[in-house]
Amino acid sequence: MYNRSYFKEQDSERVIEFMRNHPFIILAGADKEGRIEATQVPVMIEEKEGRVYLTGHLEKKSGHHKAFEENPGAIALFTGPHSYVSATWYSGNPHQASTWNYITVHARGVIKFLNDDRLTEHLKQLSLYYEKDDPGSSTVYDNLPAEYVERLKKAIIAFEIEITELENVFKLSQNRDEKSYDNIVAELKKQDADAKVIGEMMEERKEKLF
């Protein structure tokens, strides 16, 4: 991780909010031989008694499942919008390296695999959440055919990670002078997709910097 104090978000609630808004994570770990395994999975984020937990599911008996059985140390990478920032937008010397603005959160912890009841609970929660709490949706857990559900549950396993270490990078040109900052915002907002989002986020945060 690019560890610079001026690129850190100090408000823990904003960090958790970012995680909730970007729940499709890269979950990584290594087996006992050191081979790294990574899977992209959606997770639910829960806060209980002052601690943060991630719950999700993996394909049962996959390489990743087996690796975590051997070595339960896990890291979850939450990634969001990102954009190229040209040094030509700086107010001073433009003959320097350009950069990239982005936001990421790294959550570390020990993964624990859950029993069948907890798997059912997780799938109910996950499907209802993404169907916007619509209990009448055909794809929420309670409305799926029993035979299909049983076949599905045999192929996956639920997990929980209690987060023991949470790091973040909110790299949004905090190290630039005000004129350069304004130039970067203006240039990013002219663009589409991620660049525009980054520009708007920088604009919202400016009053705390200058």
N, CA and C of each residue as an Amber inpcrd file, in Angstrom:
protein
   630
   0.8390000  -1.1950000   0.0000000   0.0000000   0.0000000   0.0000000
   0.8740000   1.2460000   0.0000000   0.4100000   2.2750000  -0.6910000
   1.1290000   3.5500000  -0.7800000   0.8590000   4.3310000   0.4930000
   1.7300000   4.1720000   1.4820000   1.4930000   4.7300000   2.8040000
   2.0640000   6.1400000   2.9470000   1.2140000   7.1300000   2.7770000
   1.5730000   8.5300000   3.0130000   0.4780000   9.1280000   3.8890000
   0.8630000   9.7550000   4.9830000  -0.1160000  10.2370000   5.9540000
  -1.1170000  11.2000000   5.3420000  -0.6760000  12.0200000   4.3760000
  -1.5750000  13.0180000   3.7900000  -2.5620000  12.4140000   2.7970000
  -2.4120000  11.1370000   2.4820000  -3.3780000  10.4610000   1.6150000
  -4.3180000   9.5440000   2.4210000  -4.3780000   9.7250000   3.7370000
  -5.2100000   8.8780000   4.5800000  -6.5190000   9.5790000   4.9360000
  -7.6080000   8.8100000   4.9060000  -8.8920000   9.2930000   5.4010000
  -8.9600000   8.9860000   6.8920000  -9.0610000  10.0250000   7.7130000
  -9.0420000   9.8460000   9.1550000 -10.4150000   9.5220000   9.7410000
 -11.4610000   9.7950000   8.9990000 -12.8240000   9.5480000   9.4660000
 -13.1850000   8.0840000   9.1930000 -13.2300000   7.2780000  10.2440000
 -13.4900000   5.8440000  10.0700000 -14.8650000   5.5710000   9.4700000
 -15.8200000   6.4430000   9.7490000 -17.1550000   6.2530000   9.1840000
 -17.1490000   6.4110000   7.6700000 -16.3390000   7.3320000   7.1740000
 -16.2440000   7.5150000   5.7310000 -15.5610000   6.3170000   5.0810000
 -14.6190000   5.7130000   5.7870000 -13.9470000   4.5120000   5.2740000
 -14.9540000   3.3630000   5.1760000 -15.7430000   3.1640000   6.2270000
 -16.7530000   2.1030000   6.2180000 -17.7990000   2.3790000   5.1320000
 -18.1780000   3.6350000   4.9770000 -19.1480000   3.9950000   3.9310000
 -18.6100000   3.6420000   2.5490000 -17.3220000   3.9180000   2.3290000
 -16.7010000   3.5600000   1.0480000 -16.7620000   2.0500000   0.8360000
 -16.4800000   1.2880000   1.8640000 -16.5280000  -0.1710000   1.7580000
 -17.9370000  -0.6400000   1.4030000 -18.9320000  -0.0650000   2.0490000
 -20.3160000  -0.4530000   1.7600000 -20.7060000  -0.1080000   0.3270000
 -20.1530000   0.9680000  -0.1880000 -20.4800000   1.3980000  -1.5530000
 -19.7030000   0.6370000  -2.6190000 -18.6860000  -0.1290000  -2.2140000
 -17.8470000  -0.8840000  -3.1630000 -17.6180000  -2.2990000  -2.6220000
 -18.7060000  -3.0900000  -2.5000000 -18.6180000  -4.3810000  -1.8100000
 -18.1250000  -5.5530000  -2.6530000 -17.8380000  -5.3130000  -3.9530000
 -17.3370000  -6.4040000  -4.7890000 -15.8180000  -6.4010000  -4.6710000
 -15.3100000  -7.2110000  -3.7450000 -13.9140000  -7.1340000  -3.3350000
 -13.0260000  -8.1320000  -4.0720000 -11.7210000  -7.9120000  -3.9590000
 -10.7370000  -8.9470000  -4.2910000 -10.3190000  -9.5590000  -2.9590000
 -10.6180000 -10.8320000  -2.7830000 -10.2580000 -11.5560000  -1.5670000
  -9.0250000 -12.3970000  -1.8580000  -7.9600000 -12.1650000  -1.1150000
  -6.6950000 -12.8380000  -1.4060000  -6.1210000 -13.5060000  -0.1690000
  -5.3690000 -14.5720000  -0.4350000  -4.6730000 -15.2960000   0.6250000
  -3.6660000 -16.2370000  -0.0070000  -2.9560000 -16.9820000   0.8140000
  -1.9340000 -17.8970000   0.2920000  -2.0390000 -19.2440000   0.9890000
  -1.7420000 -20.3170000   0.2460000  -1.7590000 -21.6460000   0.8560000
  -0.4620000 -21.8830000   1.6370000  -0.3000000 -23.0660000   2.1890000
   0.8650000 -23.3360000   3.0330000   2.1730000 -23.3230000   2.2550000
   2.0890000 -23.4340000   0.9260000   3.2880000 -23.3840000   0.0880000
   3.6040000 -21.9580000  -0.3700000   2.7320000 -21.0190000  -0.0200000
   2.9600000 -19.6310000  -0.3960000   2.3380000 -19.2290000  -1.7170000
   1.6050000 -20.1340000  -2.3610000   0.9230000 -19.7860000  -3.6060000
  -0.2520000 -18.8680000  -3.2960000  -0.2990000 -17.7240000  -3.9500000
  -1.3430000 -16.7350000  -3.7030000  -2.5880000 -17.0780000  -4.5030000
  -3.7220000 -17.0380000  -3.8360000  -5.0190000 -17.2400000  -4.4780000
  -5.8430000 -15.9620000  -4.3090000  -6.6140000 -15.6150000  -5.3270000
  -7.4620000 -14.4250000  -5.2390000  -8.7730000 -14.6840000  -5.9610000
  -9.8480000 -14.1880000  -5.3850000 -11.1800000 -14.3450000  -5.9460000
 -11.9360000 -13.0320000  -5.7800000 -12.7390000 -12.6750000  -6.7670000
 -13.5960000 -11.5030000  -6.6530000 -14.9760000 -11.9520000  -6.1840000
 -15.4030000 -11.4160000  -5.0590000 -16.6780000 -11.8260000  -4.4650000
 -17.4000000 -10.6280000  -3.8540000 -18.7310000 -10.6590000  -3.8240000
 -19.4730000  -9.6250000  -3.0900000 -19.5050000  -9.9790000  -1.6110000
 -19.4360000  -8.9770000  -0.7580000 -19.5060000  -9.2220000   0.6840000
 -20.5090000  -8.2740000   1.3320000 -20.9840000  -8.6880000   2.4860000
 -21.7780000  -7.8310000   3.3490000 -20.8580000  -7.3200000   4.4510000
 -21.0220000  -6.0570000   4.8280000 -20.2120000  -5.4490000   5.8760000
 -21.1060000  -5.2160000   7.0820000 -20.6990000  -5.7480000   8.2290000
 -21.4840000  -5.5990000   9.4440000 -20.6110000  -5.0670000  10.5740000
 -21.1880000  -4.2140000  11.4030000 -20.5110000  -3.7130000  12.5950000
 -21.2170000  -4.2770000  13.8140000 -20.4510000  -4.9820000  14.6500000
 -21.0180000  -5.6020000  15.8510000 -20.0800000  -5.3610000  17.0310000
 -20.6070000  -4.7310000  18.0620000 -19.8580000  -4.4970000  19.2980000
 -18.5040000  -3.8470000  19.0310000 -18.5230000  -2.8470000  18.1470000
 -17.3110000  -2.0880000  17.8690000 -16.3400000  -2.7500000  16.9100000
 -16.7060000  -3.8840000  16.3450000 -15.8400000  -4.5840000  15.3920000
 -16.5320000  -4.6710000  14.0320000 -15.7190000  -4.7930000  12.9890000
 -16.2550000  -4.8650000  11.6270000 -16.0260000  -6.2690000  11.0820000
 -17.0840000  -6.8210000  10.4790000 -17.0270000  -8.1750000   9.9310000
 -17.4300000  -8.1660000   8.4620000 -16.8040000  -9.0320000   7.6880000
 -17.1890000  -9.2710000   6.3020000 -17.7700000 -10.6710000   6.2090000
 -18.8940000 -10.8170000   5.5090000 -19.4230000 -12.1450000   5.2400000
 -19.6260000 -12.3060000   3.7370000 -19.3390000 -13.5040000   3.2450000
 -19.4910000 -13.7810000   1.8190000 -19.4910000 -15.2830000   1.6060000
 -19.2710000 -15.6980000   0.3580000 -19.2090000 -17.1340000   0.0770000
 -18.2550000 -17.4090000  -1.0730000 -17.7090000 -18.6190000  -1.0500000
 -16.7750000 -19.0940000  -2.0700000 -17.2640000 -20.4180000  -2.6420000
 -16.7150000 -20.7670000  -3.8030000 -16.9750000 -22.0900000  -4.3500000
 -16.3180000 -23.1350000  -3.4560000 -17.0970000 -24.1170000  -3.0340000
 -16.5990000 -25.1400000  -2.1290000 -15.5490000 -26.0210000  -2.8170000
 -14.4970000 -26.3080000  -2.0740000 -13.3940000 -27.1720000  -2.5230000
 -12.6150000 -26.5830000  -3.7010000 -12.7890000 -25.3120000  -3.9400000
 -11.9780000 -24.6330000  -4.9620000 -10.5600000 -24.4590000  -4.4150000
  -9.6380000 -24.0590000  -5.2900000  -8.2680000 -23.8180000  -4.8490000
  -8.2150000 -22.7790000  -3.7360000  -9.0810000 -21.7930000  -3.8320000
  -9.0840000 -20.7340000  -2.8300000  -9.6150000 -21.2390000  -1.4880000
 -10.6820000 -22.0020000  -1.5240000 -11.2240000 -22.5870000  -0.3010000
 -10.1570000 -23.4480000   0.3890000  -9.4990000 -24.2890000  -0.3670000
  -8.4810000 -25.1710000   0.1970000  -7.3030000 -24.3760000   0.7580000
  -6.9220000 -23.3020000   0.0680000  -5.8110000 -22.4690000   0.5490000
  -6.1410000 -21.8490000   1.8940000  -7.3630000 -21.3470000   2.0380000
  -7.7590000 -20.7350000   3.3030000  -7.8940000 -21.7620000   4.4290000
  -8.1910000 -22.9940000   4.0880000  -8.2210000 -24.0400000   5.1130000
  -6.8160000 -24.2940000   5.6460000  -5.8190000 -24.1120000   4.7910000
  -4.4230000 -24.3150000   5.1880000  -3.8450000 -23.0820000   5.8800000
  -4.2660000 -21.9200000   5.4360000  -3.7290000 -20.6580000   5.9540000
  -4.8590000 -19.6390000   5.9960000  -5.4560000 -19.3940000   7.1510000
  -6.6480000 -18.5560000   7.2290000  -6.4130000 -17.0520000   7.1650000
  -5.1700000 -16.6310000   7.0480000  -4.9070000 -15.1950000   6.9190000
  -5.4580000 -14.6640000   5.6050000  -6.2370000 -13.5870000   5.6620000
  -6.9010000 -13.0630000   4.4580000  -6.7580000 -11.5600000   4.3690000
  -6.7870000 -11.0590000   3.1320000  -6.8440000  -9.6200000   2.8940000
  -7.9360000  -9.3630000   1.8600000  -8.7820000  -8.3900000   2.1610000
  -9.8630000  -7.9930000   1.2560000  -9.5460000  -6.6100000   0.7220000
  -9.5470000  -6.4750000  -0.6040000  -9.2300000  -5.2090000  -1.2550000
 -10.5090000  -4.5840000  -1.7910000 -10.8540000  -3.4130000  -1.2670000
 -11.9910000  -2.6390000  -1.7380000 -11.4590000  -1.5400000  -2.6450000
 -11.8930000  -1.5130000  -3.8840000 -11.3910000  -0.5150000  -4.8210000
 -12.5410000   0.3060000  -5.3890000 -12.2430000   1.5580000  -5.6770000
 -13.2710000   2.4600000  -6.1790000 -12.8250000   3.1880000  -7.4280000
 -13.3530000   4.3930000  -7.6600000 -13.0010000   5.1470000  -8.8600000
 -11.5240000   5.5340000  -8.8540000 -10.9680000   5.6980000 -10.0550000
  -9.5570000   6.0760000 -10.1810000  -9.3830000   6.8220000 -11.4910000
  -8.3310000   7.6120000 -11.5710000  -8.1310000   8.3900000 -12.7950000
  -6.6970000   8.8790000 -12.9380000  -6.2410000   8.9360000 -14.1670000
  -4.9420000   9.5190000 -14.5160000  -4.9780000  11.0180000 -14.2560000
  -3.8780000  11.5380000 -13.7030000  -3.7360000  12.9790000 -13.4630000
  -2.4580000  13.4410000 -14.1470000  -2.5980000  14.3030000 -15.1300000
  -1.4520000  14.7740000 -15.9060000  -0.7080000  15.8900000 -15.1830000
   0.6120000  15.8130000 -15.1920000   1.4360000  16.8640000 -14.5820000
   1.2930000  18.1900000 -15.3210000   0.7600000  18.1530000 -16.5450000
   0.5530000  19.4120000 -17.2770000  -0.5320000  20.2670000 -16.6160000
  -1.2810000  19.6930000 -15.6860000  -2.3300000  20.4500000 -14.9890000
  -1.7990000  21.1670000 -13.7560000  -0.5320000  20.9200000 -13.3890000
   0.0370000  21.5570000 -12.2090000   0.3720000  23.0140000 -12.5100000
   0.3070000  23.8390000 -11.4800000   0.5730000  25.2700000 -11.6730000
   2.0580000  25.5670000 -11.8050000   2.9020000  24.6970000 -11.2820000
   4.3430000  24.9230000 -11.3290000   4.9970000  24.2280000 -12.5040000
   6.1180000  23.6030000 -12.2550000   6.8910000  22.9310000 -13.2940000
   6.1260000  21.7210000 -13.8410000   5.7540000  21.7290000 -15.1460000
   5.0280000  20.5940000 -15.7170000   5.9440000  19.4370000 -16.1200000
   7.2630000  19.6560000 -16.0380000   8.2170000  18.6310000 -16.4540000
   8.5190000  17.7000000 -15.2800000   7.5180000  16.9620000 -14.8760000
   7.6510000  15.9920000 -13.7960000   6.6740000  14.8500000 -14.0520000
   6.7850000  13.8290000 -13.2730000   5.9510000  12.6450000 -13.4970000
   4.4740000  12.9470000 -13.2410000   3.6420000  12.4100000 -14.0960000
   2.1990000  12.4690000 -13.8540000   1.8610000  11.4130000 -12.8000000
   0.5940000  11.3030000 -12.4460000   0.2410000  10.3730000 -11.3700000
  -1.1580000   9.8120000 -11.5910000  -1.6540000   9.1320000 -10.5740000
  -2.9780000   8.5070000 -10.6270000  -3.6740000   8.7930000  -9.3040000
  -4.8940000   9.2550000  -9.3720000  -5.6970000   9.4340000  -8.1600000
  -6.6460000   8.2490000  -8.0060000  -6.8230000   7.8040000  -6.7740000
  -7.6500000   6.6110000  -6.5470000  -7.9900000   6.4830000  -5.0710000
  -8.9190000   5.5760000  -4.8000000  -9.2850000   5.2410000  -3.4290000
  -9.2630000   3.7230000  -3.2910000  -8.6760000   3.2530000  -2.1930000
  -8.6730000   1.8180000  -1.9190000  -8.6570000   1.5990000  -0.4160000
  -9.2520000   0.5030000   0.0160000  -9.2220000   0.1000000   1.4160000
  -8.7560000  -1.3470000   1.4770000  -7.8020000  -1.6140000   2.3650000
  -7.2980000  -2.9650000   2.5790000  -7.7380000  -3.4360000   3.9570000
  -8.4830000  -4.5200000   4.0050000  -8.9750000  -5.0690000   5.2710000
  -8.3370000  -6.4390000   5.4870000  -7.6250000  -6.5940000   6.6020000
  -6.9760000  -7.8670000   6.9240000  -7.6710000  -8.5420000   8.1050000
  -7.6270000  -9.8550000   8.0960000  -8.2040000 -10.6080000   9.2020000
  -8.0330000 -12.0950000   8.9940000  -8.6540000 -12.8650000   9.8510000
  -8.6090000 -14.3290000   9.7770000  -9.9720000 -14.8210000   9.3010000
  -9.9630000 -15.6200000   8.2470000 -11.2140000 -16.1180000   7.6810000
 -11.6980000 -17.3420000   8.4610000 -12.9950000 -17.3980000   8.6600000
 -13.6190000 -18.5290000   9.3410000 -14.7710000 -19.0260000   8.4760000
 -14.8070000 -20.3210000   8.2040000 -15.8890000 -20.8810000   7.4000000
 -17.0740000 -21.2290000   8.2930000 -18.2780000 -21.0040000   7.7480000
 -19.5050000 -21.0830000   8.5350000 -20.3050000 -22.3430000   8.2250000
 -21.1930000 -22.7070000   9.1370000 -22.0110000 -23.9050000   8.9500000
 -23.1800000 -23.6350000   8.0050000 -23.9760000 -24.6610000   7.7620000
 -25.0620000 -24.5760000   6.7850000 -26.1220000 -23.5470000   7.1830000
 -26.4050000 -23.4490000   8.4660000 -27.3920000 -22.4730000   8.9110000
 -26.9210000 -21.0470000   8.6370000 -25.6520000 -20.8070000   8.8810000
 -25.1150000 -19.4600000   8.6210000 -25.0470000 -19.1740000   7.1290000
 -24.8070000 -20.2110000   6.3140000 -24.8360000 -20.0380000   4.8620000
 -26.2270000 -19.5970000   4.4200000 -27.2480000 -20.2590000   4.9380000
 -28.6290000 -19.8920000   4.6040000 -28.9160000 -18.4520000   5.0110000
 -28.5060000 -18.0870000   6.2090000 -28.7030000 -16.7240000   6.7090000
 -28.0160000 -15.7090000   5.7960000 -26.7880000 -16.0340000   5.4000000
 -26.0210000 -15.1370000   4.5230000 -26.7040000 -14.9670000   3.1670000
 -27.1440000 -16.0660000   2.5570000 -27.7620000 -15.9830000   1.2350000
 -29.0810000 -15.2180000   1.2780000 -29.8290000 -15.3840000   2.3530000
 -31.0690000 -14.6200000   2.5170000 -30.7600000 -13.1330000   2.5940000
 -29.7910000 -12.7890000   3.4160000 -29.4220000 -11.3920000   3.6040000
 -28.8770000 -10.7770000   2.3170000 -27.9940000 -11.5240000   1.6520000
 -27.3520000 -11.0200000   0.4370000 -28.3610000 -10.7870000  -0.6810000
 -29.2210000 -11.7760000  -0.9230000 -30.1710000 -11.6540000  -2.0270000
 -31.1980000 -10.5650000  -1.7620000 -31.6520000 -10.4420000  -0.5320000
 -32.6490000  -9.4200000  -0.2080000 -32.0470000  -8.0220000  -0.2970000
 -30.8090000  -7.8930000   0.1490000 -30.1430000  -6.5860000   0.1050000
 -30.0050000  -6.0810000  -1.3290000 -29.5360000  -6.9430000  -2.2280000
 -29.3060000  -6.4930000  -3.6030000 -30.5810000  -6.4320000  -4.4360000
 -31.6430000  -7.0130000  -3.9390000 -32.9420000  -6.8340000  -4.5860000
 -33.7270000  -5.6920000  -3.9420000 -32.9720000  -4.8190000  -3.2580000
 -33.5380000  -3.5820000  -2.6800000 -34.6440000  -3.8850000  -1.6720000
 -34.4100000  -4.9230000  -0.8610000 -35.3570000  -5.2980000   0.1920000
 -36.7630000  -5.5780000  -0.3420000 -36.8110000  -6.1410000  -1.5540000
 -38.1000000  -6.5100000  -2.1580000 -38.3630000  -7.9910000  -1.9070000
 -39.1680000  -8.3280000  -0.9020000 -39.3930000  -9.7520000  -0.5950000
 -40.1710000 -10.4850000  -1.6740000 -40.7770000  -9.7510000  -2.6050000
 -41.5270000 -10.3920000  -3.6760000 -40.6910000 -10.7410000  -4.8930000
 -39.4180000 -10.3440000  -4.8860000 -38.5530000 -10.6220000  -6.0310000
 -38.3720000 -12.1230000  -6.2310000 -38.3770000 -12.5500000  -7.4790000
 -38.2550000 -13.9830000  -7.7850000 -36.8850000 -14.5450000  -7.4550000
 -35.8890000 -13.6750000  -7.2400000 -34.5300000 -14.1750000  -7.0420000
 -34.0650000 -14.1300000  -5.5940000 -34.8950000 -13.6250000  -4.6660000
 -34.4890000 -13.6790000  -3.2630000 -34.5810000 -15.1150000  -2.7750000
 -33.7900000 -15.4170000  -1.7730000 -33.6250000 -16.7930000  -1.3140000
 -34.9580000 -17.4980000  -1.0460000 -35.8550000 -16.8460000  -0.3380000
 -37.1010000 -17.4980000   0.0680000 -38.0360000 -17.8220000  -1.0890000
 -37.7770000 -17.2410000  -2.2600000 -38.6470000 -17.4940000  -3.4150000
 -38.0230000 -18.4370000  -4.4370000 -36.8760000 -18.9850000  -4.1300000
 -36.2180000 -19.9200000  -5.0420000 -36.7330000 -21.3410000  -4.7830000
 -36.7820000 -22.1710000  -5.8320000 -37.2310000 -23.5630000  -5.6540000
 -36.3060000 -24.3210000  -4.7040000 -36.8940000 -25.1140000  -3.8230000
 -36.1310000 -25.8330000  -2.8000000 -35.0430000 -26.7250000  -3.4060000
 -35.3720000 -27.4210000  -4.4930000 -34.3910000 -28.3060000  -5.1280000
 -33.1960000 -27.5270000  -5.6490000 -33.4740000 -26.3590000  -6.2440000
 -32.4010000 -25.5050000  -6.7610000 -31.5190000 -25.0130000  -5.6140000
 -32.1350000 -24.5900000  -4.5200000 -31.3960000 -24.0770000  -3.3680000
 -30.4760000 -25.1500000  -2.7960000 -30.9640000 -26.3410000  -2.6490000
 -30.1560000 -27.4190000  -2.0900000 -28.9580000 -27.7310000  -2.9830000
 -29.1690000 -27.7190000  -4.2860000 -28.0730000 -27.9690000  -5.2200000
 -27.0370000 -26.8380000  -5.1500000 -27.5430000 -25.6080000  -5.0510000
 -26.6620000 -24.4460000  -4.9590000 -25.8140000 -24.4990000  -3.6880000
 -26.4300000 -24.8080000  -2.5680000 -25.7320000 -24.7850000  -1.2880000
 -24.6580000 -25.8640000  -1.1810000 -24.8050000 -26.9500000  -1.9490000
 -23.7840000 -27.9890000  -1.9390000 -22.4940000 -27.5310000  -2.6250000
 -22.6100000 -26.4860000  -3.4460000 -21.4660000 -26.0430000  -4.2440000
 -20.7030000 -24.8650000  -3.6350000 -21.2460000 -24.2580000  -2.5590000
 -20.6170000 -23.0610000  -1.9960000 -20.4820000 -23.1810000  -0.4810000
 -19.6350000 -22.3400000   0.0760000 -19.4480000 -22.3030000   1.5230000
 -19.3480000 -20.8490000   1.9610000 -20.0090000 -20.5170000   3.0570000
 -20.0000000 -19.1460000   3.5610000 -18.7790000 -18.9150000   4.4470000
 -18.3460000 -17.6700000   4.4950000 -17.2080000 -17.3140000   5.3490000
 -17.4930000 -16.0140000   6.0890000 -16.7410000 -15.8250000   7.1520000
 -16.7740000 -14.5720000   7.9080000 -15.3390000 -14.1630000   8.2100000
 -15.0590000 -12.8760000   8.0690000 -13.7400000 -12.3430000   8.4110000
 -13.9300000 -11.2240000   9.4230000 -13.3540000 -11.3880000  10.5970000
 -13.3180000 -10.2920000  11.5580000 -12.1040000  -9.4320000  11.2130000
 -12.3410000  -8.1910000  10.8950000 -11.2570000  -7.3150000  10.4700000
 -10.3910000  -6.9370000  11.6680000  -9.1020000  -7.2160000  11.5500000
  -8.1590000  -6.8940000  12.6140000  -7.2550000  -5.7260000  12.2420000
  -7.2150000  -5.4000000  10.9630000  -6.3690000  -4.2960000  10.4890000
  -7.0280000  -3.6580000   9.2800000  -7.2000000  -2.3450000   9.3350000
  -7.8890000  -1.6330000   8.2620000  -7.0280000  -0.4510000   7.8260000
  -6.6190000  -0.4670000   6.5590000  -5.7940000   0.6100000   6.0090000
  -6.5020000   1.2190000   4.8010000  -6.1920000   2.4650000   4.5270000
  -6.8170000   3.0950000   3.3680000  -5.8780000   4.0630000   2.6810000
  -6.1630000   4.2970000   1.4060000  -5.5230000   5.3590000   0.6340000
  -6.6340000   6.1180000  -0.0870000  -6.7720000   7.3910000   0.2450000
  -7.6650000   8.3010000  -0.4860000  -6.7410000   9.2990000  -1.1710000
  -6.1380000   8.8800000  -2.2820000  -5.1320000   9.7020000  -2.9760000
  -5.8550000  10.6640000  -3.9220000  -6.0260000  11.9000000  -3.4550000
  -6.8470000  12.8730000  -4.1790000  -6.1400000  14.2220000  -4.2850000
  -4.8440000  14.1720000  -4.6000000  -4.0360000  15.3860000  -4.8340000
  -3.9480000  16.2930000  -3.6090000  -3.9950000  15.7020000  -2.4100000
  -3.8850000  16.5180000  -1.1980000  -2.5160000  17.1830000  -1.0590000
  -1.5170000  16.6850000  -1.7960000  -0.1620000  17.2250000  -1.6900000
   0.1100000  18.3480000  -2.6870000  -0.9190000  18.8290000  -3.3660000
  -0.7380000  19.8840000  -4.3710000  -1.1810000  21.2380000  -3.8250000
  -0.6500000  22.3000000  -4.4290000  -1.0650000  23.6510000  -4.0520000
  -2.4930000  23.8940000  -4.5500000  -3.1130000  24.9530000  -4.0470000
  -4.5260000  25.1800000  -4.3260000  -4.7970000  25.3940000  -5.8200000
  -3.9340000  26.1230000  -6.5040000  -4.1640000  26.3640000  -7.9330000
  -4.0910000  25.0570000  -8.7210000  -3.0920000  24.2400000  -8.4240000
  -2.9690000  22.9500000  -9.1000000  -4.1860000  22.0760000  -8.7940000
  -4.6060000  22.1040000  -7.5390000  -5.7700000  21.3260000  -7.1210000
  -6.9960000  21.7170000  -7.9370000  -7.2160000  23.0190000  -8.0630000
  -8.3730000  23.5060000  -8.8310000  -8.2690000  23.1050000 -10.3000000
  -7.0460000  23.1890000 -10.8470000  -6.8490000  22.7970000 -12.2490000
  -7.1780000  21.3150000 -12.4550000  -6.7250000  20.4840000 -11.5180000
  -6.9680000  19.0430000 -11.6180000  -8.4670000  18.7540000 -11.5610000
  -9.1590000  19.4050000 -10.6230000 -10.6080000  19.2210000 -10.5110000
 -11.3000000  19.5960000 -11.8140000 -10.9380000  20.7550000 -12.3620000
 -11.5750000  21.2300000 -13.5910000 -11.3410000  20.2700000 -14.7540000
 -10.1140000  19.7600000 -14.8770000  -9.7900000  18.8500000 -15.9850000
 -10.5000000  17.5040000 -15.8160000 -10.5560000  16.9980000 -14.5870000
 -11.2100000  15.7070000 -14.3610000 -12.7140000  15.8010000 -14.6120000
 -13.3150000  16.9010000 -14.2400000 -14.7620000  17.0530000 -14.4030000
 -15.1860000  17.1940000 -15.8640000 -14.2270000  17.4710000 -16.7530000
 -14.5250000  17.5330000 -18.1890000 -14.6810000  16.1300000 -18.7800000
 -14.1930000  15.1240000 -18.0450000 -14.1500000  13.7600000 -18.5630000
 -15.3730000  12.9610000 -18.1080000 -15.3810000  11.6950000 -18.4760000
 -16.5060000  10.8280000 -18.1570000 -16.1310000   9.8250000 -17.0640000
 -17.1310000   9.1280000 -16.5860000 -16.9780000   7.9830000 -15.6900000
 -16.1130000   8.2970000 -14.4710000 -15.0950000   7.4610000 -14.2250000
 -14.3130000   7.5690000 -12.9990000 -13.6500000   8.9320000 -12.8300000
 -13.1110000   9.4790000 -13.9080000 -12.4150000  10.7610000 -13.8100000
 -13.3460000  11.8340000 -13.2600000 -14.5370000  11.8810000 -13.7630000
 -15.5110000  12.8790000 -13.2960000 -15.8640000  12.6560000 -11.8320000
 -16.0220000  11.4120000 -11.4250000 -16.3360000  11.0990000 -10.0320000
 -15.2000000  11.5560000  -9.1120000 -13.9630000  11.2710000  -9.5040000
 -12.8120000  11.6980000  -8.7110000 -12.7820000  13.2220000  -8.6050000
 -13.0290000  13.9080000  -9.7220000 -13.0470000  15.3670000  -9.7130000
 -14.1020000  15.9110000  -8.7640000 -15.2790000  15.3210000  -8.7780000
 -16.3660000  15.7690000  -7.9010000 -16.0330000  15.4980000  -6.4320000
 -15.4010000  14.3710000  -6.1530000 -14.9980000  14.0680000  -4.7790000
 -13.9580000  15.0650000  -4.2890000 -13.0100000  15.4110000  -5.1550000
 -11.9980000  16.3920000  -4.7950000 -12.6410000  17.7490000  -4.5220000
 -13.5960000  18.1150000  -5.3260000 -14.2840000  19.3940000  -5.1580000
 -14.9900000  19.4500000  -3.7980000 -15.6280000  18.3620000  -3.4230000
 -16.3310000  18.2980000  -2.1360000 -15.3760000  18.4010000  -0.9530000
 -14.1690000  17.8920000  -1.1150000 -13.2150000  17.8350000  -0.0030000
 -12.3170000  19.0690000   0.0970000 -12.3870000  19.9730000  -0.8700000
 -11.4320000  21.0770000  -0.9300000 -11.4290000  21.9430000   0.3160000
 -12.6170000  22.2370000   0.8440000 -12.6950000  23.1580000   1.9810000
 -11.9440000  22.6570000   3.2050000 -11.6810000  21.3610000   3.2730000
 -10.9410000  20.8160000   4.3980000  -9.4250000  20.9000000   4.2010000
  -9.0180000  21.2490000   2.9710000  -7.5870000  21.2770000   2.6470000
  -7.0000000  22.6790000   2.6190000  -7.8010000  23.6540000   2.1830000
  -7.2400000  25.0030000   1.9870000  -8.0460000  26.0500000   2.7690000
